[in-house]
């Protein structure tokens, strides 16, 4: 299975956001490694919980920067974050319930979380960062 690789094209140019994105990528990879290695429920559960908390913290940081900068698509961007939080919470709950389908859930996490994160950074976050830089907000 693949891992998510941080690449220069994922940089937004906003230091705190880029640092948090790199940490999210690292944590997603740690989670996938633990799931693939068949680590115990506690290890994977702890990683899922940490990743969920860290994503919320990161989204709050992004949203505050966008609010302060008057980003016109703030509400839309925030709605995307909310949808991801709901989706991720469902995945975490599925893991807790379905110990016998770990491989399938690992693949699902890989598809949904990894791809969402990469696409969100490359499209949505970079678009917001470009606007904020152009308007002197960052």
N, CA, C and O atoms as CSV, one atom per row, in Angstrom:
chain,resi,resn,atom,element,x,y,z
A,1,UNK,N,N,0.832,-1.186,0.000
A,1,UNK,CA,C,0.000,0.000,0.000
A,1,UNK,C,C,0.872,1.241,0.000
A,1,UNK,O,O,1.998,1.240,0.497
A,2,UNK,N,N,0.340,2.256,-0.549
A,2,UNK,CA,C,1.060,3.507,-0.667
A,2,UNK,C,C,1.031,4.306,0.619
A,2,UNK,O,O,0.205,4.092,1.506
A,3,UNK,N,N,1.965,5.234,0.681
A,3,UNK,CA,C,1.950,6.224,1.729
A,3,UNK,C,C,1.853,7.577,1.060
A,3,UNK,O,O,2.177,7.733,-0.117
A,4,UNK,N,N,1.408,8.540,1.817
A,4,UNK,CA,C,1.310,9.897,1.310
A,4,UNK,C,C,2.676,10.552,1.459
A,4,UNK,O,O,3.247,10.565,2.549
A,5,UNK,N,N,3.189,11.085,0.380
A,5,UNK,CA,C,4.492,11.735,0.407
A,5,UNK,C,C,4.316,13.243,0.341
A,5,UNK,O,O,3.567,13.758,-0.489
A,6,UNK,N,N,5.017,13.947,1.230
A,6,UNK,CA,C,5.013,15.402,1.191
A,6,UNK,C,C,5.868,15.826,0.005
A,6,UNK,O,O,7.004,15.373,-0.142
A,7,UNK,N,N,5.328,16.686,-0.833
A,7,UNK,CA,C,6.062,17.178,-1.990
A,7,UNK,C,C,6.017,18.699,-1.990
A,7,UNK,O,O,5.094,19.291,-1.430
A,8,UNK,N,N,7.005,19.338,-2.612
A,8,UNK,CA,C,7.044,20.806,-2.627
A,8,UNK,C,C,5.783,21.453,-3.201
A,8,UNK,O,O,5.435,22.569,-2.815
A,9,UNK,N,N,5.101,20.775,-4.108
A,9,UNK,CA,C,3.888,21.370,-4.682
A,9,UNK,C,C,2.756,21.459,-3.670
A,9,UNK,O,O,1.728,22.073,-3.955
A,10,UNK,N,N,2.921,20.860,-2.494
A,10,UNK,CA,C,1.909,20.933,-1.457
A,10,UNK,C,C,2.099,22.161,-0.552
A,10,UNK,O,O,1.235,22.461,0.272
A,11,UNK,N,N,3.214,22.862,-0.702
A,11,UNK,CA,C,3.489,24.053,0.107
A,11,UNK,C,C,2.485,25.157,-0.215
A,11,UNK,O,O,2.216,25.449,-1.380
A,12,UNK,N,N,1.939,25.762,0.834
A,12,UNK,CA,C,1.029,26.893,0.641
A,12,UNK,C,C,1.757,28.225,0.770
A,12,UNK,O,O,1.266,29.257,0.311
A,13,UNK,N,N,2.927,28.196,1.394
A,13,UNK,CA,C,3.647,29.430,1.652
A,13,UNK,C,C,3.272,30.066,2.979
A,13,UNK,O,O,3.800,31.121,3.328
A,14,UNK,N,N,2.375,29.446,3.717
A,14,UNK,CA,C,2.004,29.909,5.057
A,14,UNK,C,C,2.653,28.931,6.030
A,14,UNK,O,O,2.231,27.780,6.144
A,15,UNK,N,N,3.674,29.400,6.722
A,15,UNK,CA,C,4.537,28.513,7.511
A,15,UNK,C,C,3.777,27.616,8.484
A,15,UNK,O,O,4.000,26.406,8.501
A,16,UNK,N,N,2.892,28.180,9.287
A,16,UNK,CA,C,2.187,27.385,10.282
A,16,UNK,C,C,1.297,26.336,9.609
A,16,UNK,O,O,1.198,25.210,10.095
A,17,UNK,N,N,0.665,26.686,8.520
A,17,UNK,CA,C,-0.201,25.753,7.792
A,17,UNK,C,C,0.637,24.634,7.180
A,17,UNK,O,O,0.275,23.462,7.278
A,18,UNK,N,N,1.753,24.990,6.551
A,18,UNK,CA,C,2.611,23.969,5.946
A,18,UNK,C,C,3.186,23.027,6.996
A,18,UNK,O,O,3.275,21.821,6.765
A,19,UNK,N,N,3.574,23.567,8.142
A,19,UNK,CA,C,4.107,22.721,9.213
A,19,UNK,C,C,3.025,21.742,9.681
A,19,UNK,O,O,3.302,20.560,9.886
A,20,UNK,N,N,1.803,22.232,9.848
A,20,UNK,CA,C,0.717,21.349,10.272
A,20,UNK,C,C,0.353,20.341,9.188
A,20,UNK,O,O,0.037,19.192,9.498
A,21,UNK,N,N,0.392,20.749,7.933
A,21,UNK,CA,C,0.136,19.794,6.840
A,21,UNK,C,C,1.166,18.670,6.860
A,21,UNK,O,O,0.812,17.499,6.720
A,22,UNK,N,N,2.439,19.022,7.033
A,22,UNK,CA,C,3.485,17.988,7.077
A,22,UNK,C,C,3.234,17.026,8.236
A,22,UNK,O,O,3.416,15.817,8.096
A,23,UNK,N,N,2.815,17.566,9.378
A,23,UNK,CA,C,2.521,16.712,10.535
A,23,UNK,C,C,1.317,15.813,10.247
A,23,UNK,O,O,1.325,14.641,10.623
A,24,UNK,N,N,0.296,16.337,9.594
A,24,UNK,CA,C,-0.860,15.511,9.226
A,24,UNK,C,C,-0.445,14.374,8.303
A,24,UNK,O,O,-0.879,13.236,8.483
A,25,UNK,N,N,0.390,14.676,7.320
A,25,UNK,CA,C,0.879,13.643,6.401
A,25,UNK,C,C,1.635,12.577,7.184
A,25,UNK,O,O,1.431,11.382,6.968
A,26,UNK,N,N,2.504,13.006,8.090
A,26,UNK,CA,C,3.274,12.056,8.893
A,26,UNK,C,C,2.354,11.181,9.747
A,26,UNK,O,O,2.562,9.971,9.842
A,27,UNK,N,N,1.349,11.783,10.360
A,27,UNK,CA,C,0.442,11.024,11.222
A,27,UNK,C,C,-0.432,10.055,10.422
A,27,UNK,O,O,-0.693,8.941,10.877
A,28,UNK,N,N,-0.882,10.466,9.245
A,28,UNK,CA,C,-1.644,9.553,8.387
A,28,UNK,C,C,-0.767,8.352,8.025
A,28,UNK,O,O,-1.234,7.214,8.052
A,29,UNK,N,N,0.481,8.598,7.692
A,29,UNK,CA,C,1.391,7.505,7.350
A,29,UNK,C,C,1.637,6.590,8.543
A,29,UNK,O,O,1.683,5.370,8.382
A,30,UNK,N,N,1.797,7.158,9.742
A,30,UNK,CA,C,1.969,6.336,10.950
A,30,UNK,C,C,0.737,5.461,11.179
A,30,UNK,O,O,0.851,4.282,11.512
A,31,UNK,N,N,-0.431,6.053,10.997
A,31,UNK,CA,C,-1.670,5.305,11.166
A,31,UNK,C,C,-1.737,4.146,10.178
A,31,UNK,O,O,-2.038,3.016,10.563
A,32,UNK,N,N,-1.460,4.420,8.921
A,32,UNK,CA,C,-1.516,3.365,7.905
A,32,UNK,C,C,-0.493,2.273,8.183
A,32,UNK,O,O,-0.798,1.091,8.021
A,33,UNK,N,N,0.715,2.644,8.600
A,33,UNK,CA,C,1.739,1.649,8.932
A,33,UNK,C,C,1.275,0.750,10.077
A,33,UNK,O,O,1.442,-0.468,10.025
A,34,UNK,N,N,0.695,1.354,11.101
A,34,UNK,CA,C,0.226,0.570,12.249
A,34,UNK,C,C,-0.903,-0.367,11.840
A,34,UNK,O,O,-0.941,-1.521,12.268
A,35,UNK,N,N,-1.820,0.123,11.017
A,35,UNK,CA,C,-2.937,-0.716,10.577
A,35,UNK,C,C,-2.428,-1.876,9.725
A,35,UNK,O,O,-2.854,-3.017,9.902
A,36,UNK,N,N,-1.518,-1.578,8.804
A,36,UNK,CA,C,-0.983,-2.640,7.934
A,36,UNK,C,C,-0.188,-3.669,8.715
A,36,UNK,O,O,-0.198,-4.853,8.381
A,37,UNK,N,N,0.506,-3.215,9.764
A,37,UNK,CA,C,1.339,-4.115,10.559
A,37,UNK,C,C,0.505,-4.918,11.556
A,37,UNK,O,O,1.043,-5.745,12.292
A,38,UNK,N,N,-0.795,-4.677,11.582
A,38,UNK,CA,C,-1.650,-5.417,12.492
A,38,UNK,C,C,-1.433,-5.034,13.945
A,38,UNK,O,O,-1.631,-5.851,14.844
A,39,UNK,N,N,-1.028,-3.797,14.176
A,39,UNK,CA,C,-0.827,-3.341,15.552
A,39,UNK,C,C,-2.132,-3.461,16.325
A,39,UNK,O,O,-3.216,-3.497,15.744
A,40,UNK,N,N,-2.010,-3.519,17.604
A,40,UNK,CA,C,-3.182,-3.701,18.449
A,40,UNK,C,C,-4.185,-2.561,18.339
A,40,UNK,O,O,-3.871,-1.460,17.888
A,41,UNK,N,N,-5.401,-2.870,18.768
A,41,UNK,CA,C,-6.489,-1.892,18.722
A,41,UNK,C,C,-6.108,-0.610,19.454
A,41,UNK,O,O,-6.450,0.485,19.006
A,42,UNK,N,N,-5.405,-0.737,20.571
A,42,UNK,CA,C,-5.044,0.452,21.345
A,42,UNK,C,C,-4.115,1.358,20.553
A,42,UNK,O,O,-4.322,2.571,20.521
A,43,UNK,N,N,-3.102,0.801,19.917
A,43,UNK,CA,C,-2.146,1.598,19.143
A,43,UNK,C,C,-2.873,2.322,18.009
A,43,UNK,O,O,-2.741,3.534,17.844
A,44,UNK,N,N,-3.638,1.563,17.235
A,44,UNK,CA,C,-4.360,2.164,16.111
A,44,UNK,C,C,-5.421,3.131,16.628
A,44,UNK,O,O,-5.607,4.210,16.064
A,45,UNK,N,N,-6.105,2.754,17.683
A,45,UNK,CA,C,-7.112,3.639,18.268
A,45,UNK,C,C,-6.515,4.945,18.744
A,45,UNK,O,O,-7.093,6.012,18.538
A,46,UNK,N,N,-5.344,4.863,19.389
A,46,UNK,CA,C,-4.666,6.077,19.854
A,46,UNK,C,C,-4.252,6.960,18.684
A,46,UNK,O,O,-4.383,8.182,18.749
A,47,UNK,N,N,-3.748,6.340,17.604
A,47,UNK,CA,C,-3.353,7.113,16.421
A,47,UNK,C,C,-4.568,7.752,15.749
A,47,UNK,O,O,-4.507,8.902,15.313
A,48,UNK,N,N,-5.665,7.008,15.667
A,48,UNK,CA,C,-6.889,7.578,15.102
A,48,UNK,C,C,-7.360,8.771,15.935
A,48,UNK,O,O,-7.742,9.804,15.385
A,49,UNK,N,N,-7.332,8.628,17.240
A,49,UNK,CA,C,-7.771,9.714,18.123
A,49,UNK,C,C,-6.861,10.929,17.977
A,49,UNK,O,O,-7.338,12.059,17.877
A,50,UNK,N,N,-5.542,10.693,17.964
A,50,UNK,CA,C,-4.608,11.807,17.813
A,50,UNK,C,C,-4.823,12.507,16.477
A,50,UNK,O,O,-4.887,13.734,16.416
A,51,UNK,N,N,-4.932,11.735,15.422
A,51,UNK,CA,C,-5.111,12.313,14.093
A,51,UNK,C,C,-6.407,13.124,14.033
A,51,UNK,O,O,-6.439,14.205,13.446
A,52,UNK,N,N,-7.454,12.611,14.629
A,52,UNK,CA,C,-8.713,13.352,14.665
A,52,UNK,C,C,-8.571,14.671,15.401
A,52,UNK,O,O,-9.058,15.700,14.932
A,53,UNK,N,N,-7.903,14.651,16.557
A,53,UNK,CA,C,-7.691,15.888,17.326
A,53,UNK,C,C,-6.797,16.864,16.565
A,53,UNK,O,O,-7.067,18.064,16.531
A,54,UNK,N,N,-5.746,16.348,15.965
A,54,UNK,CA,C,-4.804,17.212,15.261
A,54,UNK,C,C,-5.468,17.859,14.038
A,54,UNK,O,O,-5.226,19.028,13.736
A,55,UNK,N,N,-6.291,17.100,13.353
A,55,UNK,CA,C,-7.006,17.659,12.194
A,55,UNK,C,C,-7.907,18.805,12.639
A,55,UNK,O,O,-7.971,19.837,11.971
A,56,UNK,N,N,-8.598,18.635,13.751
A,56,UNK,CA,C,-9.464,19.703,14.271
A,56,UNK,C,C,-8.632,20.942,14.597
A,56,UNK,O,O,-9.006,22.059,14.241
A,57,UNK,N,N,-7.506,20.738,15.272
A,57,UNK,CA,C,-6.618,21.861,15.608
A,57,UNK,C,C,-6.135,22.565,14.340
A,57,UNK,O,O,-6.124,23.794,14.262
A,58,UNK,N,N,-5.742,21.777,13.365
A,58,UNK,CA,C,-5.260,22.342,12.102
A,58,UNK,C,C,-6.367,23.127,11.400
A,58,UNK,O,O,-6.137,24.238,10.922
A,59,UNK,N,N,-7.547,22.558,11.339
A,59,UNK,CA,C,-8.657,23.249,10.679
A,59,UNK,C,C,-8.956,24.573,11.375
A,59,UNK,O,O,-9.252,25.570,10.716
A,60,UNK,N,N,-8.879,24.586,12.701
A,60,UNK,CA,C,-9.109,25.834,13.439
A,60,UNK,C,C,-8.059,26.880,13.062
A,60,UNK,O,O,-8.386,28.055,12.896
A,61,UNK,N,N,-6.818,26.463,12.927
A,61,UNK,CA,C,-5.744,27.383,12.535
A,61,UNK,C,C,-6.029,27.963,11.159
A,61,UNK,O,O,-5.985,29.179,10.969
A,62,UNK,N,N,-6.323,27.093,10.200
A,62,UNK,CA,C,-6.620,27.557,8.844
A,62,UNK,C,C,-7.810,28.510,8.826
A,62,UNK,O,O,-7.773,29.564,8.191
A,63,UNK,N,N,-8.851,28.124,9.527
A,63,UNK,CA,C,-10.071,28.926,9.514
A,63,UNK,C,C,-9.847,30.301,10.138
A,63,UNK,O,O,-10.392,31.297,9.663
A,64,UNK,N,N,-9.053,30.355,11.191
A,64,UNK,CA,C,-8.748,31.654,11.813
A,64,UNK,C,C,-7.965,32.540,10.844
A,64,UNK,O,O,-8.246,33.733,10.737
A,65,UNK,N,N,-6.999,31.975,10.148
A,65,UNK,CA,C,-6.224,32.733,9.161
A,65,UNK,C,C,-7.142,33.244,8.051
A,65,UNK,O,O,-7.023,34.391,7.622
A,66,UNK,N,N,-8.049,32.396,7.593
A,66,UNK,CA,C,-8.977,32.803,6.528
A,66,UNK,C,C,-9.945,33.884,7.013
A,66,UNK,O,O,-10.238,34.832,6.284
A,67,UNK,N,N,-10.436,33.740,8.236
A,67,UNK,CA,C,-11.356,34.757,8.791
A,67,UNK,C,C,-10.655,36.103,8.892
A,67,UNK,O,O,-11.175,37.124,8.444
A,68,UNK,N,N,-9.468,36.089,9.486
A,68,UNK,CA,C,-8.709,37.344,9.642
A,68,UNK,C,C,-8.391,37.977,8.299
A,68,UNK,O,O,-8.375,39.200,8.165
A,69,UNK,N,N,-8.137,37.131,7.303
A,69,UNK,CA,C,-7.770,37.633,5.981
A,69,UNK,C,C,-8.948,37.972,5.099
A,69,UNK,O,O,-8.759,38.417,3.967
A,70,UNK,N,N,-10.163,37.771,5.588
A,70,UNK,CA,C,-11.352,38.087,4.803
A,70,UNK,C,C,-11.520,37.213,3.575
A,70,UNK,O,O,-12.008,37.674,2.542
A,71,UNK,N,N,-11.119,35.953,3.680
A,71,UNK,CA,C,-11.222,35.040,2.538
A,71,UNK,C,C,-12.681,34.867,2.145
A,71,UNK,O,O,-13.479,34.419,2.968
A,72,UNK,N,N,-13.060,35.206,0.912
A,72,UNK,CA,C,-14.466,35.185,0.510
A,72,UNK,C,C,-15.099,33.790,0.463
A,72,UNK,O,O,-16.324,33.675,0.504
A,73,UNK,N,N,-14.297,32.743,0.378
A,73,UNK,CA,C,-14.845,31.380,0.330
A,73,UNK,C,C,-14.690,30.671,1.674
A,73,UNK,O,O,-14.683,29.442,1.747
A,74,UNK,N,N,-14.566,31.465,2.726
A,74,UNK,CA,C,-14.361,30.916,4.061
A,74,UNK,C,C,-15.437,29.891,4.439
A,74,UNK,O,O,-15.110,28.781,4.858
A,75,UNK,N,N,-16.690,30.247,4.297
A,75,UNK,CA,C,-17.767,29.344,4.723
A,75,UNK,C,C,-17.736,28.028,3.957
A,75,UNK,O,O,-17.962,26.962,4.529
A,76,UNK,N,N,-17.459,28.106,2.681
A,76,UNK,CA,C,-17.380,26.886,1.861
A,76,UNK,C,C,-16.215,26.006,2.314
A,76,UNK,O,O,-16.346,24.788,2.431
A,77,UNK,N,N,-15.086,26.642,2.564
A,77,UNK,CA,C,-13.897,25.919,3.012
A,77,UNK,C,C,-14.172,25.267,4.376
A,77,UNK,O,O,-13.823,24.108,4.600
A,78,UNK,N,N,-14.789,26.015,5.264
A,78,UNK,CA,C,-15.130,25.499,6.588
A,78,UNK,C,C,-16.074,24.305,6.484
A,78,UNK,O,O,-15.939,23.341,7.237
A,79,UNK,N,N,-17.019,24.363,5.567
A,79,UNK,CA,C,-17.961,23.255,5.370
A,79,UNK,C,C,-17.228,21.988,4.920
A,79,UNK,O,O,-17.599,20.882,5.313
A,80,UNK,N,N,-16.210,22.147,4.112
A,80,UNK,CA,C,-15.407,20.997,3.674
A,80,UNK,C,C,-14.688,20.385,4.878
A,80,UNK,O,O,-14.616,19.164,5.011
A,81,UNK,N,N,-14.160,21.238,5.748
A,81,UNK,CA,C,-13.515,20.737,6.965
A,81,UNK,C,C,-14.519,19.970,7.833
A,81,UNK,O,O,-14.207,18.894,8.343
A,82,UNK,N,N,-15.704,20.520,7.994
A,82,UNK,CA,C,-16.727,19.859,8.813
A,82,UNK,C,C,-17.102,18.495,8.237
A,82,UNK,O,O,-17.276,17.531,8.982
A,83,UNK,N,N,-17.223,18.417,6.935
A,83,UNK,CA,C,-17.553,17.138,6.291
A,83,UNK,C,C,-16.444,16.115,6.528
A,83,UNK,O,O,-16.722,14.943,6.782
A,84,UNK,N,N,-15.195,16.553,6.445
A,84,UNK,CA,C,-14.087,15.644,6.690
A,84,UNK,C,C,-14.113,15.152,8.134
A,84,UNK,O,O,-13.910,13.963,8.383
A,85,UNK,N,N,-14.357,16.039,9.080
A,85,UNK,CA,C,-14.391,15.627,10.489
A,85,UNK,C,C,-15.469,14.571,10.716
A,85,UNK,O,O,-15.240,13.595,11.430
A,86,UNK,N,N,-16.634,14.759,10.116
A,86,UNK,CA,C,-17.708,13.758,10.253
A,86,UNK,C,C,-17.289,12.424,9.625
A,86,UNK,O,O,-17.496,11.363,10.215
A,87,UNK,N,N,-16.703,12.483,8.435
A,87,UNK,CA,C,-16.280,11.278,7.728
A,87,UNK,C,C,-15.198,10.544,8.522
A,87,UNK,O,O,-15.240,9.321,8.659
A,88,UNK,N,N,-14.237,11.295,9.040
A,88,UNK,CA,C,-13.156,10.685,9.800
A,88,UNK,C,C,-13.693,10.041,11.084
A,88,UNK,O,O,-13.258,8.952,11.459
A,89,UNK,N,N,-14.627,10.705,11.751
A,89,UNK,CA,C,-15.217,10.144,12.972
A,89,UNK,C,C,-15.920,8.825,12.668
A,89,UNK,O,O,-15.866,7.893,13.469
A,90,UNK,N,N,-16.579,8.745,11.516
A,90,UNK,CA,C,-17.230,7.491,11.112
A,90,UNK,C,C,-16.201,6.380,10.892
A,90,UNK,O,O,-16.409,5.240,11.305
A,91,UNK,N,N,-15.092,6.724,10.239
A,91,UNK,CA,C,-14.039,5.729,10.020
A,91,UNK,C,C,-13.487,5.222,11.346
A,91,UNK,O,O,-13.288,4.020,11.524
A,92,UNK,N,N,-13.243,6.136,12.269
A,92,UNK,CA,C,-12.717,5.744,13.580
A,92,UNK,C,C,-13.712,4.842,14.311
A,92,UNK,O,O,-13.317,3.854,14.929
A,93,UNK,N,N,-14.985,5.176,14.243
A,93,UNK,CA,C,-16.012,4.355,14.884
A,93,UNK,C,C,-16.087,2.973,14.231
A,93,UNK,O,O,-16.265,1.967,14.918
A,94,UNK,N,N,-15.953,2.927,12.913
A,94,UNK,CA,C,-15.945,1.637,12.205
A,94,UNK,C,C,-14.790,0.782,12.677
A,94,UNK,O,O,-14.951,-0.422,12.876
A,95,UNK,N,N,-13.634,1.382,12.859
A,95,UNK,CA,C,-12.482,0.616,13.319
A,95,UNK,C,C,-12.762,-0.001,14.682
A,95,UNK,O,O,-12.443,-1.166,14.922
A,96,UNK,N,N,-13.349,0.772,15.557
A,96,UNK,CA,C,-13.642,0.264,16.900
A,96,UNK,C,C,-14.626,-0.902,16.865
A,96,UNK,O,O,-14.535,-1.817,17.684
A,97,UNK,N,N,-15.547,-0.872,15.938
A,97,UNK,CA,C,-16.584,-1.912,15.860
A,97,UNK,C,C,-16.143,-3.142,15.088
A,97,UNK,O,O,-16.581,-4.248,15.402
A,98,UNK,N,N,-15.299,-2.982,14.100
A,98,UNK,CA,C,-15.049,-4.056,13.138
A,98,UNK,C,C,-13.610,-4.570,13.172
A,98,UNK,O,O,-12.850,-4.378,12.223
A,99,UNK,N,N,-13.261,-5.203,14.240
A,99,UNK,CA,C,-11.904,-5.729,14.368
A,99,UNK,C,C,-11.583,-6.755,13.287
A,99,UNK,O,O,-10.421,-6.920,12.916
A,100,UNK,N,N,-12.593,-7.438,12.783
A,100,UNK,CA,C,-12.343,-8.498,11.806
A,100,UNK,C,C,-12.221,-7.982,10.373
A,100,UNK,O,O,-11.962,-8.774,9.467
A,101,UNK,N,N,-12.397,-6.707,10.144
A,101,UNK,CA,C,-12.285,-6.172,8.783
A,101,UNK,C,C,-11.212,-5.090,8.705
A,101,UNK,O,O,-11.359,-4.106,7.980
A,102,UNK,N,N,-10.150,-5.280,9.448
A,102,UNK,CA,C,-9.095,-4.262,9.521
A,102,UNK,C,C,-8.466,-3.980,8.169
A,102,UNK,O,O,-8.193,-2.823,7.850
A,103,UNK,N,N,-8.231,-5.007,7.371
A,103,UNK,CA,C,-7.604,-4.773,6.068
A,103,UNK,C,C,-8.491,-3.893,5.202
A,103,UNK,O,O,-8.017,-2.933,4.593
A,104,UNK,N,N,-9.766,-4.215,5.146
A,104,UNK,CA,C,-10.691,-3.411,4.347
A,104,UNK,C,C,-10.736,-1.978,4.857
A,104,UNK,O,O,-10.767,-1.038,4.063
A,105,UNK,N,N,-10.738,-1.801,6.176
A,105,UNK,CA,C,-10.778,-0.461,6.743
A,105,UNK,C,C,-9.461,0.274,6.489
A,105,UNK,O,O,-9.465,1.484,6.262
A,106,UNK,N,N,-8.343,-0.437,6.525
A,106,UNK,CA,C,-7.053,0.182,6.209
A,106,UNK,C,C,-7.077,0.739,4.793
A,106,UNK,O,O,-6.628,1.858,4.548
A,107,UNK,N,N,-7.601,-0.043,3.876
A,107,UNK,CA,C,-7.700,0.408,2.486
A,107,UNK,C,C,-8.629,1.608,2.385
A,107,UNK,O,O,-8.351,2.551,1.646
A,108,UNK,N,N,-9.722,1.575,3.120
A,108,UNK,CA,C,-10.674,2.689,3.109
A,108,UNK,C,C,-10.036,3.964,3.669
A,108,UNK,O,O,-10.218,5.047,3.113
A,109,UNK,N,N,-9.294,3.835,4.762
A,109,UNK,CA,C,-8.594,4.996,5.325
A,109,UNK,C,C,-7.596,5.524,4.308
A,109,UNK,O,O,-7.485,6.732,4.099
A,110,UNK,N,N,-6.878,4.613,3.683
A,110,UNK,CA,C,-5.898,5.021,2.684
A,110,UNK,C,C,-6.573,5.810,1.568
A,110,UNK,O,O,-6.104,6.884,1.190
A,111,UNK,N,N,-7.658,5.285,1.049
A,111,UNK,CA,C,-8.345,5.947,-0.065
A,111,UNK,C,C,-8.947,7.275,0.359
A,111,UNK,O,O,-8.712,8.300,-0.281
A,112,UNK,N,N,-9.717,7.261,1.429
A,112,UNK,CA,C,-10.489,8.442,1.795
A,112,UNK,C,C,-9.658,9.516,2.477
A,112,UNK,O,O,-9.750,10.686,2.106
A,113,UNK,N,N,-8.855,9.151,3.458
A,113,UNK,CA,C,-8.104,10.150,4.211
A,113,UNK,C,C,-6.909,10.655,3.418
A,113,UNK,O,O,-6.714,11.862,3.283
A,114,UNK,N,N,-6.114,9.737,2.897
A,114,UNK,CA,C,-4.927,10.153,2.147
A,114,UNK,C,C,-5.291,11.008,0.949
A,114,UNK,O,O,-4.738,12.091,0.759
A,115,UNK,N,N,-6.198,10.533,0.162
A,115,UNK,CA,C,-6.547,11.257,-1.062
A,115,UNK,C,C,-7.241,12.576,-0.742
A,115,UNK,O,O,-6.996,13.588,-1.398
A,116,UNK,N,N,-8.103,12.560,0.265
A,116,UNK,CA,C,-8.757,13.813,0.649
A,116,UNK,C,C,-7.715,14.839,1.077
A,116,UNK,O,O,-7.757,15.990,0.642
A,117,UNK,N,N,-6.790,14.427,1.920
A,117,UNK,CA,C,-5.786,15.359,2.424
A,117,UNK,C,C,-4.951,15.928,1.286
A,117,UNK,O,O,-4.746,17.140,1.209
A,118,UNK,N,N,-4.477,15.072,0.416
A,118,UNK,CA,C,-3.648,15.541,-0.702
A,118,UNK,C,C,-4.430,16.504,-1.602
A,118,UNK,O,O,-3.938,17.583,-1.934
A,119,UNK,N,N,-5.615,16.125,-1.986
A,119,UNK,CA,C,-6.411,16.978,-2.876
A,119,UNK,C,C,-6.834,18.276,-2.189
A,119,UNK,O,O,-6.858,19.336,-2.813
A,120,UNK,N,N,-7.162,18.187,-0.916
A,120,UNK,CA,C,-7.561,19.385,-0.181
A,120,UNK,C,C,-6.406,20.383,-0.114
A,120,UNK,O,O,-6.598,21.582,-0.321
A,121,UNK,N,N,-5.221,19.885,0.175
A,121,UNK,CA,C,-4.053,20.774,0.239
A,121,UNK,C,C,-3.777,21.362,-1.138
A,121,UNK,O,O,-3.623,22.576,-1.278
A,122,UNK,N,N,-3.714,20.510,-2.149
A,122,UNK,CA,C,-3.319,20.965,-3.485
A,122,UNK,C,C,-4.326,21.915,-4.125
A,122,UNK,O,O,-3.946,22.792,-4.901
A,123,UNK,N,N,-5.580,21.749,-3.812
A,123,UNK,CA,C,-6.599,22.576,-4.465
A,123,UNK,C,C,-7.144,23.638,-3.516
A,123,UNK,O,O,-6.897,24.829,-3.707
A,124,UNK,N,N,-7.869,23.221,-2.517
A,124,UNK,CA,C,-8.600,24.141,-1.661
A,124,UNK,C,C,-7.674,25.024,-0.823
A,124,UNK,O,O,-7.827,26.246,-0.800
A,125,UNK,N,N,-6.714,24.402,-0.135
A,125,UNK,CA,C,-5.829,25.185,0.732
A,125,UNK,C,C,-4.905,26.100,-0.059
A,125,UNK,O,O,-4.669,27.243,0.334
A,126,UNK,N,N,-4.390,25.606,-1.153
A,126,UNK,CA,C,-3.499,26.455,-1.962
A,126,UNK,C,C,-4.260,27.640,-2.557
A,126,UNK,O,O,-3.710,28.736,-2.671
A,127,UNK,N,N,-5.507,27.428,-2.931
A,127,UNK,CA,C,-6.325,28.518,-3.459
A,127,UNK,C,C,-6.532,29.586,-2.386
A,127,UNK,O,O,-6.400,30.780,-2.658
A,128,UNK,N,N,-6.853,29.158,-1.179
A,128,UNK,CA,C,-7.048,30.102,-0.075
A,128,UNK,C,C,-5.748,30.838,0.227
A,128,UNK,O,O,-5.754,32.053,0.422
A,129,UNK,N,N,-4.638,30.114,0.267
A,129,UNK,CA,C,-3.341,30.731,0.566
A,129,UNK,C,C,-2.965,31.761,-0.489
A,129,UNK,O,O,-2.436,32.823,-0.162
A,130,UNK,N,N,-3.235,31.455,-1.739
A,130,UNK,CA,C,-2.934,32.400,-2.813
A,130,UNK,C,C,-3.722,33.695,-2.617
A,130,UNK,O,O,-3.166,34.788,-2.732
A,131,UNK,N,N,-4.998,33.570,-2.326
A,131,UNK,CA,C,-5.833,34.757,-2.088
A,131,UNK,C,C,-5.265,35.555,-0.904
A,131,UNK,O,O,-5.101,36.771,-0.997
A,132,UNK,N,N,-4.975,34.890,0.170
A,132,UNK,CA,C,-4.493,35.566,1.387
A,132,UNK,C,C,-3.161,36.273,1.143
A,132,UNK,O,O,-2.950,37.385,1.625
A,133,UNK,N,N,-2.271,35.634,0.401
A,133,UNK,CA,C,-0.987,36.281,0.076
A,133,UNK,C,C,-1.204,37.493,-0.817
A,133,UNK,O,O,-0.624,38.554,-0.588
A,134,UNK,N,N,-2.043,37.331,-1.835
A,134,UNK,CA,C,-2.298,38.442,-2.773
A,134,UNK,C,C,-2.926,39.642,-2.082
A,134,UNK,O,O,-2.731,40.779,-2.512
A,135,UNK,N,N,-3.678,39.399,-1.016
A,135,UNK,CA,C,-4.345,40.493,-0.309
A,135,UNK,C,C,-3.608,40.901,0.966
A,135,UNK,O,O,-4.158,41.599,1.817
A,136,UNK,N,N,-2.364,40.460,1.084
A,136,UNK,CA,C,-1.524,40.875,2.205
A,136,UNK,C,C,-1.977,40.396,3.567
A,136,UNK,O,O,-1.635,40.991,4.589
A,137,UNK,N,N,-2.748,39.319,3.583
A,137,UNK,CA,C,-3.263,38.817,4.865
A,137,UNK,C,C,-2.295,37.885,5.577
A,137,UNK,O,O,-2.459,37.604,6.764
A,138,UNK,N,N,-1.300,37.411,4.866
A,138,UNK,CA,C,-0.283,36.535,5.476
A,138,UNK,C,C,1.094,36.970,5.019
A,138,UNK,O,O,2.094,36.369,5.413
